[in-house]
């Protein structure tokens, strides 16, 4: 387990990232065998998107904490992990609608 991620899950995710050209896998000739991963130039193209998504997530948590989402909706989001953005019961939310899941 690596920082709370089961080895099987981490291995699968890294394999998927490699197959999509986002990371490069290098097997080093050591005992025991060591595998090294590094982000590819193509993977770097996601950097701005991921940083923007992180910033949105931080802002969104603050938005919920400051009471912009009705308590009932916030409790439901905490319980189910789902919040409909643009829910008519949420004042001040964008008019577009999407689903947020954790």
MODELLER restraints for C-alpha pairs under 7 A, 6 or more apart:
rsr = mdl.restraints
at = mdl.atoms
rsr.add(forms.Gaussian(group=physical.xy_distance, feature=features.Distance(at['CA:1:A'], at['CA:7:A']), mean=5.01, stdev=0.5))
rsr.add(forms.Gaussian(group=physical.xy_distance, feature=features.Distance(at['CA:17:A'], at['CA:23:A']), mean=5.75, stdev=0.5))
rsr.add(forms.Gaussian(group=physical.xy_distance, feature=features.Distance(at['CA:18:A'], at['CA:24:A']), mean=5.89, stdev=0.5))
rsr.add(forms.Gaussian(group=physical.xy_distance, feature=features.Distance(at['CA:18:A'], at['CA:25:A']), mean=6.86, stdev=0.5))
rsr.add(forms.Gaussian(group=physical.xy_distance, feature=features.Distance(at['CA:21:A'], at['CA:40:A']), mean=7.00, stdev=0.5))
rsr.add(forms.Gaussian(group=physical.xy_distance, feature=features.Distance(at['CA:21:A'], at['CA:42:A']), mean=6.75, stdev=0.5))
rsr.add(forms.Gaussian(group=physical.xy_distance, feature=features.Distance(at['CA:21:A'], at['CA:43:A']), mean=6.92, stdev=0.5))
rsr.add(forms.Gaussian(group=physical.xy_distance, feature=features.Distance(at['CA:22:A'], at['CA:39:A']), mean=6.02, stdev=0.5))
rsr.add(forms.Gaussian(group=physical.xy_distance, feature=features.Distance(at['CA:22:A'], at['CA:40:A']), mean=5.49, stdev=0.5))
rsr.add(forms.Gaussian(group=physical.xy_distance, feature=features.Distance(at['CA:22:A'], at['CA:42:A']), mean=5.89, stdev=0.5))
rsr.add(forms.Gaussian(group=physical.xy_distance, feature=features.Distance(at['CA:22:A'], at['CA:43:A']), mean=4.00, stdev=0.5))
rsr.add(forms.Gaussian(group=physical.xy_distance, feature=features.Distance(at['CA:23:A'], at['CA:37:A']), mean=6.33, stdev=0.5))
rsr.add(forms.Gaussian(group=physical.xy_distance, feature=features.Distance(at['CA:23:A'], at['CA:38:A']), mean=5.39, stdev=0.5))
rsr.add(forms.Gaussian(group=physical.xy_distance, feature=features.Distance(at['CA:23:A'], at['CA:39:A']), mean=4.29, stdev=0.5))
rsr.add(forms.Gaussian(group=physical.xy_distance, feature=features.Distance(at['CA:23:A'], at['CA:40:A']), mean=5.09, stdev=0.5))
rsr.add(forms.Gaussian(group=physical.xy_distance, feature=features.Distance(at['CA:23:A'], at['CA:43:A']), mean=6.41, stdev=0.5))
rsr.add(forms.Gaussian(group=physical.xy_distance, feature=features.Distance(at['CA:24:A'], at['CA:37:A']), mean=5.54, stdev=0.5))
rsr.add(forms.Gaussian(group=physical.xy_distance, feature=features.Distance(at['CA:24:A'], at['CA:38:A']), mean=5.30, stdev=0.5))
rsr.add(forms.Gaussian(group=physical.xy_distance, feature=features.Distance(at['CA:24:A'], at['CA:39:A']), mean=6.20, stdev=0.5))
rsr.add(forms.Gaussian(group=physical.xy_distance, feature=features.Distance(at['CA:24:A'], at['CA:40:A']), mean=6.12, stdev=0.5))
rsr.add(forms.Gaussian(group=physical.xy_distance, feature=features.Distance(at['CA:25:A'], at['CA:35:A']), mean=6.87, stdev=0.5))
rsr.add(forms.Gaussian(group=physical.xy_distance, feature=features.Distance(at['CA:25:A'], at['CA:36:A']), mean=5.83, stdev=0.5))
rsr.add(forms.Gaussian(group=physical.xy_distance, feature=features.Distance(at['CA:25:A'], at['CA:37:A']), mean=4.71, stdev=0.5))
rsr.add(forms.Gaussian(group=physical.xy_distance, feature=features.Distance(at['CA:25:A'], at['CA:38:A']), mean=6.83, stdev=0.5))
rsr.add(forms.Gaussian(group=physical.xy_distance, feature=features.Distance(at['CA:26:A'], at['CA:35:A']), mean=5.69, stdev=0.5))
rsr.add(forms.Gaussian(group=physical.xy_distance, feature=features.Distance(at['CA:26:A'], at['CA:36:A']), mean=5.10, stdev=0.5))
rsr.add(forms.Gaussian(group=physical.xy_distance, feature=features.Distance(at['CA:26:A'], at['CA:37:A']), mean=6.31, stdev=0.5))
rsr.add(forms.Gaussian(group=physical.xy_distance, feature=features.Distance(at['CA:27:A'], at['CA:34:A']), mean=5.97, stdev=0.5))
rsr.add(forms.Gaussian(group=physical.xy_distance, feature=features.Distance(at['CA:27:A'], at['CA:35:A']), mean=4.49, stdev=0.5))
rsr.add(forms.Gaussian(group=physical.xy_distance, feature=features.Distance(at['CA:27:A'], at['CA:36:A']), mean=6.31, stdev=0.5))
rsr.add(forms.Gaussian(group=physical.xy_distance, feature=features.Distance(at['CA:28:A'], at['CA:34:A']), mean=5.23, stdev=0.5))
rsr.add(forms.Gaussian(group=physical.xy_distance, feature=features.Distance(at['CA:28:A'], at['CA:35:A']), mean=5.95, stdev=0.5))
rsr.add(forms.Gaussian(group=physical.xy_distance, feature=features.Distance(at['CA:64:A'], at['CA:74:A']), mean=6.89, stdev=0.5))
rsr.add(forms.Gaussian(group=physical.xy_distance, feature=features.Distance(at['CA:68:A'], at['CA:90:A']), mean=6.97, stdev=0.5))
rsr.add(forms.Gaussian(group=physical.xy_distance, feature=features.Distance(at['CA:68:A'], at['CA:91:A']), mean=6.53, stdev=0.5))
rsr.add(forms.Gaussian(group=physical.xy_distance, feature=features.Distance(at['CA:69:A'], at['CA:90:A']), mean=5.18, stdev=0.5))
rsr.add(forms.Gaussian(group=physical.xy_distance, feature=features.Distance(at['CA:69:A'], at['CA:91:A']), mean=6.88, stdev=0.5))
rsr.add(forms.Gaussian(group=physical.xy_distance, feature=features.Distance(at['CA:70:A'], at['CA:90:A']), mean=6.21, stdev=0.5))
rsr.add(forms.Gaussian(group=physical.xy_distance, feature=features.Distance(at['CA:77:A'], at['CA:83:A']), mean=5.07, stdev=0.5))
rsr.add(forms.Gaussian(group=physical.xy_distance, feature=features.Distance(at['CA:81:A'], at['CA:101:A']), mean=5.36, stdev=0.5))
rsr.add(forms.Gaussian(group=physical.xy_distance, feature=features.Distance(at['CA:81:A'], at['CA:102:A']), mean=5.54, stdev=0.5))
rsr.add(forms.Gaussian(group=physical.xy_distance, feature=features.Distance(at['CA:82:A'], at['CA:99:A']), mean=6.76, stdev=0.5))
rsr.add(forms.Gaussian(group=physical.xy_distance, feature=features.Distance(at['CA:82:A'], at['CA:100:A']), mean=5.42, stdev=0.5))
rsr.add(forms.Gaussian(group=physical.xy_distance, feature=features.Distance(at['CA:82:A'], at['CA:101:A']), mean=4.90, stdev=0.5))
rsr.add(forms.Gaussian(group=physical.xy_distance, feature=features.Distance(at['CA:83:A'], at['CA:99:A']), mean=6.17, stdev=0.5))
rsr.add(forms.Gaussian(group=physical.xy_distance, feature=features.Distance(at['CA:83:A'], at['CA:100:A']), mean=5.44, stdev=0.5))
rsr.add(forms.Gaussian(group=physical.xy_distance, feature=features.Distance(at['CA:84:A'], at['CA:97:A']), mean=6.75, stdev=0.5))
rsr.add(forms.Gaussian(group=physical.xy_distance, feature=features.Distance(at['CA:84:A'], at['CA:98:A']), mean=6.06, stdev=0.5))
rsr.add(forms.Gaussian(group=physical.xy_distance, feature=features.Distance(at['CA:84:A'], at['CA:99:A']), mean=5.08, stdev=0.5))
rsr.add(forms.Gaussian(group=physical.xy_distance, feature=features.Distance(at['CA:84:A'], at['CA:100:A']), mean=6.57, stdev=0.5))
rsr.add(forms.Gaussian(group=physical.xy_distance, feature=features.Distance(at['CA:85:A'], at['CA:93:A']), mean=6.66, stdev=0.5))
rsr.add(forms.Gaussian(group=physical.xy_distance, feature=features.Distance(at['CA:85:A'], at['CA:97:A']), mean=5.38, stdev=0.5))
rsr.add(forms.Gaussian(group=physical.xy_distance, feature=features.Distance(at['CA:85:A'], at['CA:98:A']), mean=5.65, stdev=0.5))
rsr.add(forms.Gaussian(group=physical.xy_distance, feature=features.Distance(at['CA:85:A'], at['CA:99:A']), mean=6.49, stdev=0.5))
rsr.add(forms.Gaussian(group=physical.xy_distance, feature=features.Distance(at['CA:86:A'], at['CA:93:A']), mean=5.28, stdev=0.5))
rsr.add(forms.Gaussian(group=physical.xy_distance, feature=features.Distance(at['CA:86:A'], at['CA:94:A']), mean=5.41, stdev=0.5))
rsr.add(forms.Gaussian(group=physical.xy_distance, feature=features.Distance(at['CA:86:A'], at['CA:95:A']), mean=5.29, stdev=0.5))
rsr.add(forms.Gaussian(group=physical.xy_distance, feature=features.Distance(at['CA:86:A'], at['CA:96:A']), mean=5.76, stdev=0.5))
rsr.add(forms.Gaussian(group=physical.xy_distance, feature=features.Distance(at['CA:86:A'], at['CA:97:A']), mean=4.96, stdev=0.5))
